[in-house]
Each structure stands twice: as C-alpha cells, then as structure tokens.
Amino acid sequence: MSSTQECTLNATSPPTIFSPRSDAEIFTQVTVLVIICVGSVFGNAFVVGIIISNYKLHKPTYYFISSLAVADFLVGALYIPFYIASSVARHWQLSFAWCKWHAAFISLSVNASLMTLCLVSVDRFLAITDPLRYQTTLTTRRSALLLLGGWIHSILWAVSPQLGWGEVVYDSKTSTCRPNWGARGLGNRLYALGLALFPFAVPVVCMVYCYCRIFCVARQHIKSIKKNSVQSSGSNASYQRAMETKAMKTLLLVLGAFVVAWLPYTVSSIVTMTTKGTWDISISGLNAVLTITTLNGCVNPVIYGIRDQRFRSGARRVLCPQSSRGARDFNSYASTKRPTNTQIQENVELGNINFAQEH
C-alpha cells in the first residue's frame, strides 16, 4: 500500500479503494457483525436498565458493570453500524473527518471498556481479600472517582491524534480509519507504543493478577466452609467440587473471552509496529480479527450480568414483575414459619458471582 493510498490526518478525503474480497466473505462478515451489533446494543442496554431500576444493585460493583455496559453499548450502537456500511460498500462513504473521529470513538469505547474490566477485577479483589474493610475502602464516592479517572484516561488516549500526538490513517483493507501502528517519527511511535501498553497491557496484567488471587482465596474459603460445616462429609466433598468447578468456569469465561477477543488484534498490531510495516496482515485476516474484537462487547453482558445471582433476580423482576411479587410474598410468609437461628450462610464472591451455602 503506497503512502498516497493510506491517507493521514492531513488528507481531506479518503481514497476510494475497493477491497478484493468475495461477496460471500463480505456477506458472512456482515451477518456476524449484525448479530454482534444487536446483541451488544440490546444486551448492554438491558444490563444498564436493570441496574438503574433495581435499588439493590446500586453498589460500586454494579456501577462498574454499568460503565462497562455503556462502553460496550457505544461500540455496538456507533462503531459497528458504520463498519458494516463501509464493508458492504467496500470503501468509506462519509467524510474523512468523520472517519478520523470514528477511529477516535472506537478507541475511546475500547479503552473505557478495558479500564472498567480492570476496575471490576480490582473491586472483586478487594472484596475477597479484605472483606471486613471493603465497604469502607471502596465507597461509592471513590468508585465514581475511579470510573471518572478511567474515562478521562480513555478520552486522552483517544483524542491525542487529533491534537497532534500520534497518527491516524485510512486503512483500505477494512475501509475504516485506525491508529498507524507503523508510523514514523519518535512522537508517533511513542504514542503507538503507549497505546499498546497503558490502555491495554497494564489493565490486562492487573486483571490476570486479581483474578488469580481471587481464585486462590476462594479455594481457601471453600476449605474453611468444609471444615466448619455440619453437613456430612459426602455432601461437603460434592459441594466443594461444585464450588471449585463453578469458580473455575467463571474465571475461564472472563479471561478466555477477553483473550479470544483482543489477543489476535493486539498481536497483529504489535507485529506491524515492531516490523515497521514490512509485515502486513492479509485483507481477510485483518477484517476477521477486527470482527472478533467487537465480539467482546456482546459476551460481556452474559459474563458480568446473567451469571450474577442478584442480577438474575433483578432481571426476573423487570421481565416478570407479577411472578416475582408473588414469589416474594410466599418467601415472606414462609420465613415467618422457620426458626430464626437455624440458618447460617457463608458467602464467597468470585468475580460477580455469589456462592452461598445454607444449612
């Protein structure tokens, strides 16, 4: 690709370069993008709506989840539709100025999503490792400040190329604009390196550390529950295996979805940057990698919402208010018939999952 074909920020309009991809390939990609777009928009809007409507979810953990849902919603609502349109037309149809801001916007949404994922892991890490001081350490005010700092951090990295630090180019392979990972000049290369490290690598390392520690602490809690339980040894062993299995599945879902979505794009970007443009990914490969990246916003509502017991209860209240009201009335009546001192509950929170043992 020549320098005249790959426009920089100084260009006034993008070149019209048609992608040599088959109609079947484009149709498959667009179909997948439409599904991801619908899932991201409605799934994340549903998450935010449930958190807003259920006062029991007005806690720092769910504020982080709502921030993540907002970031993923913006990707599905504003980035993917324009990506679909450019893929179908095989070139960017709108002004090049909007193409540059389109790149800035996806950078903002992605960075905010990563920062929120990192804050979620820190929140759960504090809740598990220091539960006695958790509520005084991570207050609502501090949670809001952390979220504000994360979004400001994301905005600065997203708009820096518009302010002269870093470079955005039109990529005829995807018919969209993107950061120039192989940019020349010390300032541009420092921006590309910083964009790969601070909005991506640092949150990833933090997430891996926090969730590994959470899993270790959760195993210790499970062993403690087993020793102090009055249940039979067989039930305890079965309960422990179930708890460990669910904990492992949650960790694998959280980290696995993140790695699957972002690792291919990150690796290709880093290789392009380190090889100074001498290595170039194919057109089909780049579009596939970019499509996989958008998938993360679609699966996050499942991992951080549907697998949460309190969130599921809130969803039932929203979707089936009459049945939920009847269940609450029955539980209220039944609770008056039970002894008040025969129930002991041990809770272990892993990610946003509540594990409870009653006996």
N, C-alpha and C positions, 0 to 999 in steps of 0.2 A: 504494500500500500504506500503510495507516494505521499509526500508532505502536503501536496495540494489537494489530495483526496481526503486526508484526515485533517479536518479544519480545527483550528484552535479558537481561543476565546476572541481573537481579533477579527474572526470572519463574520460576515454579515448574514450569511445563509449557508445551510448545509448542502453538500453536493448530493445530487440525485444519482446514487449508485445502486443498481438493482442487485439483490442478493441471488447468487446462482444456486438456489435451493429448490427442490422439487415441491410441487403443490401438496403432495401427500405429507411431506415432512412439515410444511408450514401448517397444514390443517391439523395435524396431530399436536403440534406445539400450541396452537391457538385453543384447541379443545381443552388441553390440560390447563392452560392459563385461565380460561373462563371458569373452570371448576375451582381452581385455587382462588380466583378473584371473588367468586360468590361465597366460598367458604370463609375467606378472610373477612369480608365485609359483614356478612350476617353473623358469623361465629363470634367475632370480636365485639360487634355491636350488642349481641346478646349478653356477652360477659359484662360489659360496662353497664348495661341496663339492669342486670340482676344485682350488681354491686351497689348501684345507686338506690334501687328500690328496697333493698334489704338492709335495715339498720344494723343487723348483727354482723354484717360484712364490712362495716365502717371501721376498719382496723388497718394499721400500717401494712400488713401483709397484702391485703386486698387492694390497697391504694397502689402498691407496686404492680399488682396484676392488672389493674385498670389502666395504668400507664403503659404497660406492655401491650394491652389490647388496643389502646389508642394508636400507638405506633404501628402495630400490625394492620389496623383498620385503614390508616392513611396509605399504607403500601397497596392494599387491595383496592382502595377507592380512587387513588390518584395516579399511582405509578403503573400498575398492571394494565388498566384500560388503554393508556397511550402506547404502552409496549405492544399490546395486541394490535392496535391500529397500525403502528409502524411495521409490524411483522406481516400483516395482511397486505399492506401497500408496498412492502419491501423498500421503503425509504421513509424518512421523517417528513410528514406532511405539513406540520405547523412551522412557525417561525423558529429560526435558530436561537433567538433569545430565550424562547420558552424551552427549547431543547436543553440549554445550559441550566436553566432553573429546574428543569425536570431532573437532571443529574444531581443538582444540589438537594432537591427534595428527597430523592430516594436515599441519598447519603444521610440526610437528617433522620429519616424514618428508621433506617437500618441501624445507625449509631445509637439512637434513642432506645431501640429495641434491645440491643446488646447491653447497654448500660442498665436498663431495667432488669434484664435477666441476671446481671451481676448483682444488683441490689437485692433481688429476690433471694439469691443464694446467701448473701450476707445476712439478710433478715432471718432466714431459717437457721443459719449457722449460730447466730446469737441466741435464738430461741431454744436451740437444742443444747448448746454447750454451757449456757449460763441462764437457765430459765428463771431463776429467782430474781435476777436483776434485769431481765429482758424488757419488761414493760417500762421501767424507769430509764433504761439505756436508750431504747429506740421509741421515743414518744411520737405522737402524731406530728408535732412541730418539726422534729428532727427528720422524720420521714419525708415531710413536704420539702424541707430544705435539700435533702439528698436528691429527691426527684427533680427539683428545680435546677440543682447543680448538674445533674445528668443531662437534662435537656439543653442547658446553656452550653455544656461541653459539646454536645452533638451539633448544635447550631453553629458554633465557631468552626468546627472542622468541615461542616457542610458548605458554609458560605466563604471560606477562606479563598478558594479560587476566584470568586467574584471580586475579592478585594485585592487580588494581585499575588497571592501566595499559593502556588500550585497551578496546575493546568488541567483544563477540561477539553476533551476532543470529541469530535463526531466519529463514531465507530460504524462504518458501513456494514460490518458483519451483523450487528444487532439492530441497525437503523435507529440507534439512540446515542445519547452522549454519555460519557463516562470519564472518571479521572484518568489522566495519562500516566500509567504506571511506569512507562519507559521514557518519561520526559527528560529533556536535557537541562543542564543548569543546576547549580548546587541548591538553590532555593526550592526548585520544583522537585528535585529528588528527595530533599529533606521532608517536604510535605508528603510525598508518596510513602516514604518510609514511616513517617509519623502516623499517617492514616492507617497503615497496616498494624502498627504497634499499639498505639494508645486507645483508639476506639474498638480494636478487635483483640489483639493478643493479650493485653492486660486484663480485660474482662474475662476472657476465656480461662486464663491461668487462675484467676480468682474463683471462678465458678467450679473448676475442677477441684481445687483445694477445699473449698467449702463443702461440696457435696461428698467428697471422700471422708472428710472429718465427720460430717453428719451421719454417714453410714456406719462409721466406726462407733460413734457414740450410741447410735440406735441399737447396734448389736449388744452393747453393754447394758442398755436399758432393758432389752428383751431378756437377757440372762438374769438380771435383777428381778424382773417380774416373775420369771420361772422359779427362782429360789423362794420368793415370798408368797407364792400363790398357794391357796388351799385346795386347788384342784388336783386331780390325780396326775401321776407322772406321765401317763399316756396322753392325756389331754394337753398337758404342758408342752410335751415334745411336738405334738401336732400343731399347737398354737404358735410355738416358736418357729417352726418351719414355715408356716403360713405367713407370719410377720416378716421373716427374712426374705421370703420369696417376693412378697409384695414390695418390700423396700428396694430390693434389687431391680425389680421391674420398673419401678418409678425412676430410679437413677439412670437405668439404661435408656428409658424413654426420653428423659430430659437431655442427657448428654448425647445420646445417639441421634436424636432428631436435630440437635444443633450441629453436630459434626457432619451428618449427611447433607444438611442444607448448605453449610458455609465452607466446609473444607475444600471442595473442588474449585470454587471460585477463588478462594484465598490462595491456594497452591498455584493456580494458573496466573494469578496477578503477581505473586511474588517471583515466579519464574520469569515472567515477562520483564519485571523490573530489574532483576539481577542479571539477566542476559542482555539488557539494554536494547531489547527489541529484536535481537537476532533469532529468537524462538517465537513462533506465533501459533496460537491455537487455531484449529480449523473453524470454519463458519458454523457448521453443525454442532461441533463441540462447545463453542462459546455460547450459542443460544440454549443448548441443553443445560449447561452449567448455570446460566442466568435464570432459567426457568426453575431449576431445582432450588436455587436460592430463595425465590419467592414462596416456596412451599412451607418454609418455617413459620410464616405468619398464619398459615391455615391450621397447622397442627398445634400451635401454642395454646389455643383455647381448650383443646382436648386435654393436654397435659396439666396445665395450671388451673383449669376450671372444672371440667367434668369429673376428674379423679378426686376432687376435693369433696369431702362429705358435707361440709357446711354449704358449699356452693351448690351441690346437688339438691340440698333441701331448699335453698333459695330458688333454684330453677323450678322445682315442683310447685312452690307457692305461686310463681309467676304463671306457669303453664296450666296448673290445675288448682286454682285458689279454693274451690269448693271442697275438693277431696282433702286438700291439705288442712283446711279448717276443721273438717270432721276428724281427721287423724289427731290433731292437736287436742280437740275436746275429749276424744277417747283416752289419749295418753294422760290428760289431766285428771280424768276420773279414775283411771287405773292406778295412778300414782298415790291416790288417797287410800287405796286398799293395801298398799305394801308397807312393810315396816320401813322406817326411815333410816335405820342403821345397818341394813343388810346388804347394802350395795357399796362397793369400793371400786373406784375407776382409776386406772392408770393410763395415762395418755403419753404417746410418743409421736411427735410430729416429724415427719420426714418430707422435705420439700413443702408442699401444702397439703399433705395427706395426714389425716388424723387416725391413729390407730388406738383403739380402745379395748380394754379388757374388763369385763364385768363379771362379778361372781358374788 
